[in-house]
Each structure stands twice: as C-alpha cells, then as structure tokens.
Amino acid sequence: MKVAVLHGPGDLRLDDAQRPTAGPKDLVIKVAAAGICGTDLHFRHMGPRFDAPMALGHEYAGEVIEIGPEVKSFKIGDRVAYNSNNSPADMGRGGECGGFSDYVVLRDVDDQTQALCRVPDNVSLEHAALVEPLSVAAHAVNRADPKPGESVAIFGVGPIGLGVVVALRLKGIEDIIAFDLSPLRRERAVALGARAAFDPRENPPAEILKELRGTGAIWGVEYPKTDIYFEVSGAPGLLSQIADFCMKRSRIITVAMQRHTVTFDGTKLMSKEISVIGASGYPTEFPEVMGELAAKVVDPEAMITHRFPFSDFLHAFEVADDANGAAKVVLTFD
C-alpha cells in the first residue's frame, strides 16, 4: 500500500508500506476519502514534529475491514470518520498512522471509542471526511456565542472560514461579510450564505463595514458597526488591526495559527471592552456536525474545489497549497 510520509521540510513522498493488521483490541480501516488540511500544509513546510519521518493526514473517512477478537464497539463494515480531537492515536501528527494512506490501524479502540464517529448511510464518505474542518468552524462559532441579529465579519474563507459561514447560518446569522484575497474563495463564501465578500486589498475592511453597516461613536471617533470578527487567515498584524477599528464590546475570535507575535493597544482593549477569544479544535462538536450532514441541513459540497485520486497526491498537495486557486481539496481512494 501507499502512505504519504513527510521526511523533512518540503520533502513529502508517497512511500510503500505493509498493510497494517489488527491486534486483539484493534481495528483496520480502509480509507475512502481524505481532506487536505491547512495543518498538513504547515507541516509540509515546517517538517515532522519529531526526528523520525511522519505520516500525514487526519481528516478521513472509510470502512472498517478488520477487527480484533476483543473489539466490542465496532464491527466489520462500519462506515466511520476519524475524530482526531478525541483520539490519543495522534494520526497524521506523529502517531503510528496517517489518513493519507490506503489503510490505517486504530489501537485499543474500545478505550477510545470517541476517536471514530459512525457515518450515517445517507452521508457520503467524501462529505464525512469534511466533518473535521466543519467541526473546527462550529466550535469557533460556539465560542463566539452569536445572538440573533448580530453582524459578523470573517477574515479568511479557506475551508475553516467557509465552515464558519455554514455554522453561522445554522445559528440564524444572516449579516455575514467575508474578506479574502482569493476570488474563488470569496465566491464560495457567498454561495454558502455570506451577504457579500471582498478583497481587502481593494476594499479596506473598516471602510466597507462602515458603508454597509454604518458607524457608532466612541469618545467622538466613528467606528464601523460589527459585533463579531473571526480571524481565520493568520495574516500578520490583522488581529491588532481589527482591535484598532472594531466597535465597543466587539468580540474577536482567533481561529488561525498566528506565526508572529501579536501586539495590541492595551488602552483600546480596555476602553472599548473588546473580547479576544481563542478557538481550537472541536471538543464536543464532531457528532453534532455529522448529524447535521445526515439531516441535510449542511451541504459541504460548495467547500470542495478539487478532487484527486490518491495516486495524484503530490499534485493535489501543490493545488491545495495555492490559496488563490483552491479551497478544500479531497483525495479519493480505490
């Protein structure tokens, strides 16, 4: 079988490997679909977490094809998606296996049943592989705790930002303005329910938000009216810029990894009573999002811009690394 393995910064290969087998407490999954995550792209540039080569991939779904005799929680034929936030296996981040592989093994499965979520019959395995990024977005929206009628701005509508649009619409939030450099991603944001989407280089966000939502005054200074800001781009300096122009009591949800030190004007944080809220992972949201797919209240198809067979993995990675030309890239397996 083939496994995508990161050997060093920029050194990503499809290696040959022996198909894993299940021990008494283990199960083996035949992978059917996997999504390329921004974390995978980050590792590709950074290199493995540890000294040894690292199998990549944690957004995947497939079918259980082998179980050990002591396994009670799953059976052969179960369709499952991997819940990496609730798994000690650390797949794709330095653990034994990665989801960019024809087969994976999950050890001691009865001790970590939350690591797998059953996929309902009416949910495709391709869409099930997207429950992970949708759950990250759902958790970010839960952290924001939006109220009816509130207004939102999203900076960065890659796969997670698009998921934030989806999760906000499920909460009944309609006034969503997105900003992204990519025309393709802006188009997808509108298709998923954003009111409008703009290129921040050509349309300064503070000015656009003033134009569309009006202003409010703080000590005689006019600021654009927006209740919640999601920072999903990781753009250097953006968090502090948002804090500079946001309105009193705005909430800023930081979802993207910040590779540079963030500096805030402490007086503005204090005087405008700004809340800066971190959001990471999806401690409880994964089964809920899977249920939303099953109930057909979420259709993630608009997030997918490319599908590639696993044999074209290296090309798929290059496409996924082009933020202007791709949103979610999905790999399919024979």
DAFENNOR-V934361 format. One record per residue. RES is the residue in three letters. SS is DSSP state (A for helix, B for strand, O for the rest). PHI is phi as a letter, one per 20 degrees, with the letter a starting at -180 (999 if undefined). D_CENTER is the distance of its C-alpha to the mean C-alpha in Angstrom with 2 decimals. Layout:
res:ss:phi:d_center
RES:SS:PHI:D_CENTER
RES:SS:PHI:D_CENTER
//
This chain:
res:ss:phi:d_center
MET:O:999:27.36
LYS:B:d:24.85
VAL:B:c:22.17
ALA:B:e:19.94
VAL:B:c:21.10
LEU:B:e:20.62
HIS:B:e:24.16
GLY:B:r:23.84
PRO:O:g:22.26
GLY:O:m:21.89
ASP:B:d:23.61
LEU:B:d:21.39
ARG:B:c:23.49
LEU:B:e:23.74
ASP:B:e:26.16
ASP:B:e:28.48
ALA:O:b:28.34
GLN:O:f:30.13
ARG:O:f:28.49
PRO:O:f:27.76
THR:O:c:30.04
ALA:O:e:29.76
GLY:O:f:31.88
PRO:O:g:33.46
LYS:O:d:30.40
ASP:O:d:27.68
LEU:B:c:26.12
VAL:B:d:25.05
ILE:B:d:22.34
LYS:B:e:22.73
VAL:B:f:19.33
ALA:B:d:19.11
ALA:B:b:15.72
ALA:B:b:12.76
GLY:B:d:9.71
ILE:O:e:9.64
CYS:O:d:6.74
GLY:A:g:7.50
THR:A:f:8.87
ASP:A:f:11.12
LEU:A:f:12.34
HIS:A:f:13.07
PHE:A:f:15.04
ARG:A:g:16.78
HIS:A:e:18.25
MET:A:e:18.87
GLY:O:o:20.23
PRO:O:g:20.15
ARG:O:f:19.81
PHE:O:d:23.32
ASP:O:f:26.38
ALA:O:f:26.01
PRO:O:g:24.08
MET:B:c:20.58
ALA:B:f:19.12
LEU:B:d:15.51
GLY:O:o:12.79
HIS:O:c:11.02
GLU:B:d:9.20
TYR:B:b:12.57
ALA:B:b:15.22
GLY:B:a:18.95
GLU:B:c:22.40
VAL:B:f:24.42
ILE:B:d:27.48
GLU:B:b:29.24
ILE:B:c:29.75
GLY:O:f:32.06
PRO:O:f:35.10
GLU:O:e:34.01
VAL:O:f:30.63
LYS:O:d:30.92
SER:O:e:27.45
PHE:O:c:26.53
LYS:O:c:28.71
ILE:O:f:28.93
GLY:O:n:27.35
ASP:O:f:24.56
ARG:B:e:21.35
VAL:B:c:18.43
ALA:B:c:14.69
TYR:B:e:13.73
ASN:O:d:12.43
SER:A:f:11.89
ASN:A:f:11.85
ASN:A:c:15.30
SER:O:c:16.81
PRO:O:f:19.28
ALA:O:f:19.21
ASP:O:l:16.59
MET:O:f:15.89
GLY:O:m:14.65
ARG:B:c:15.23
GLY:O:o:18.99
GLY:O:f:19.91
GLU:O:f:22.36
CYS:O:c:20.10
GLY:O:c:16.97
GLY:O:f:15.36
PHE:O:e:16.54
SER:B:a:19.93
ASP:O:f:22.33
TYR:B:b:22.76
VAL:B:c:21.39
VAL:B:d:23.35
LEU:B:d:22.35
ARG:O:e:25.16
ASP:O:l:26.81
VAL:A:f:24.67
ASP:A:f:26.80
ASP:A:e:26.01
GLN:O:b:22.23
THR:A:f:21.98
GLN:A:f:18.73
ALA:A:f:17.10
LEU:B:c:17.43
CYS:B:c:17.02
ARG:B:f:19.54
VAL:O:e:18.58
PRO:O:g:21.06
ASP:O:g:23.43
ASN:O:e:22.42
VAL:O:d:18.74
SER:O:f:18.41
LEU:A:f:16.92
GLU:A:f:14.92
HIS:A:f:13.30
ALA:A:f:13.12
ALA:O:f:10.99
LEU:O:e:8.23
VAL:A:f:8.72
GLU:A:f:6.35
PRO:A:f:2.95
LEU:A:f:5.96
SER:A:f:7.19
VAL:A:g:5.16
ALA:A:f:6.24
ALA:A:f:9.44
HIS:A:f:10.23
ALA:A:f:10.14
VAL:A:f:12.41
ASN:A:f:14.47
ARG:A:f:15.06
ALA:A:f:16.27
ASP:O:l:18.56
PRO:O:f:19.40
LYS:O:d:22.94
PRO:O:g:24.53
GLY:O:n:25.47
GLU:O:f:23.32
SER:O:d:22.01
VAL:B:c:18.62
ALA:B:c:17.63
ILE:B:d:14.17
PHE:B:d:14.19
GLY:O:n:11.76
VAL:O:c:10.45
GLY:O:f:8.41
PRO:A:g:5.69
ILE:A:f:3.97
GLY:A:f:7.75
LEU:A:f:8.84
GLY:A:f:7.24
VAL:A:f:9.15
VAL:A:g:12.08
VAL:A:g:12.06
ALA:A:f:12.06
LEU:A:f:14.69
ARG:A:f:16.81
LEU:A:f:16.91
LYS:O:e:18.29
GLY:O:n:20.87
ILE:O:e:19.86
GLU:O:d:21.24
ASP:O:e:21.85
ILE:B:d:18.56
ILE:B:d:19.04
ALA:B:d:16.43
PHE:B:c:17.12
ASP:O:a:16.00
LEU:O:f:18.18
SER:O:e:17.35
PRO:A:g:19.53
LEU:A:f:17.47
ARG:A:f:14.28
ARG:A:f:16.68
GLU:A:f:18.27
ARG:A:f:15.19
ALA:A:f:14.47
VAL:A:f:18.10
ALA:A:f:18.01
LEU:A:e:15.43
GLY:O:p:17.64
ALA:O:f:17.66
ARG:O:f:21.32
ALA:B:a:21.29
ALA:B:b:19.42
PHE:B:c:21.13
ASP:O:e:21.34
PRO:O:f:21.87
ARG:O:f:24.35
GLU:O:d:26.61
ASN:O:c:25.96
PRO:O:g:25.87
PRO:A:g:23.45
ALA:A:f:26.11
GLU:A:f:28.65
ILE:A:f:26.54
LEU:A:f:25.65
LYS:A:f:29.36
GLU:A:f:30.43
LEU:A:e:28.24
ARG:A:c:28.45
GLY:O:n:31.52
THR:B:c:32.15
GLY:B:c:33.29
ALA:B:d:35.63
ILE:B:c:35.34
TRP:O:l:38.71
GLY:O:n:39.62
VAL:B:d:36.50
GLU:B:e:34.45
TYR:B:c:30.64
PRO:B:f:28.28
LYS:O:e:27.49
THR:O:b:23.81
ASP:O:e:22.75
ILE:B:c:19.07
TYR:B:d:17.10
PHE:B:d:13.36
GLU:B:d:13.01
VAL:O:c:9.69
SER:O:d:11.71
GLY:O:m:13.29
ALA:O:f:16.57
PRO:O:g:19.57
GLY:O:n:21.59
LEU:A:f:19.49
LEU:A:g:19.19
SER:A:f:22.96
GLN:A:f:23.60
ILE:A:f:21.87
ALA:A:f:23.98
ASP:A:f:27.00
PHE:A:d:26.85
CYS:O:f:25.24
MET:O:e:27.58
LYS:O:g:29.04
ARG:O:m:26.87
SER:O:f:23.62
ARG:B:d:20.44
ILE:B:d:17.98
ILE:B:d:14.51
THR:B:e:13.11
VAL:O:d:9.38
ALA:O:f:9.60
MET:O:f:11.73
GLN:O:d:15.27
ARG:O:e:17.34
HIS:O:c:20.47
THR:O:g:22.43
VAL:O:d:21.98
THR:O:d:25.35
PHE:O:d:26.03
ASP:O:f:29.34
GLY:A:f:30.21
THR:A:f:32.83
LYS:A:f:30.43
LEU:A:g:28.00
MET:A:f:31.09
SER:A:f:33.00
LYS:O:e:30.19
GLU:O:l:28.87
ILE:O:f:25.27
SER:B:d:22.61
VAL:B:d:19.89
ILE:B:c:17.25
GLY:B:e:14.60
ALA:O:b:11.45
SER:O:b:9.88
GLY:O:m:8.50
TYR:O:b:9.82
PRO:O:g:13.53
THR:O:c:14.81
GLU:A:e:12.44
PHE:A:g:11.78
PRO:A:f:15.32
GLU:A:f:15.39
VAL:A:f:12.56
MET:A:g:14.37
GLY:A:f:17.47
GLU:A:f:16.31
LEU:A:f:15.77
ALA:A:f:19.19
ALA:O:e:20.75
LYS:O:m:19.64
VAL:O:e:18.55
VAL:O:c:15.13
ASP:O:c:15.31
PRO:A:e:12.13
GLU:A:g:14.58
ALA:A:f:14.41
MET:A:f:10.87
ILE:B:e:12.52
THR:B:d:14.78
HIS:B:b:16.06
ARG:B:c:17.11
PHE:B:c:19.02
PRO:B:f:21.10
PHE:A:g:20.35
SER:A:f:23.65
ASP:A:e:22.21
PHE:A:g:19.37
LEU:A:f:20.56
HIS:A:f:20.85
ALA:A:g:17.43
PHE:A:f:16.05
GLU:A:f:18.23
VAL:A:f:17.04
ALA:A:f:13.30
ASP:O:f:14.56
ASP:O:e:16.24
ALA:O:f:14.17
ASN:O:f:17.17
GLY:O:d:17.41
ALA:O:b:14.09
ALA:O:d:10.77
LYS:B:e:9.33
VAL:B:d:11.92
VAL:B:d:12.95
LEU:B:e:15.72
THR:B:d:18.48
PHE:O:c:21.07
ASP:O:f:24.76
//
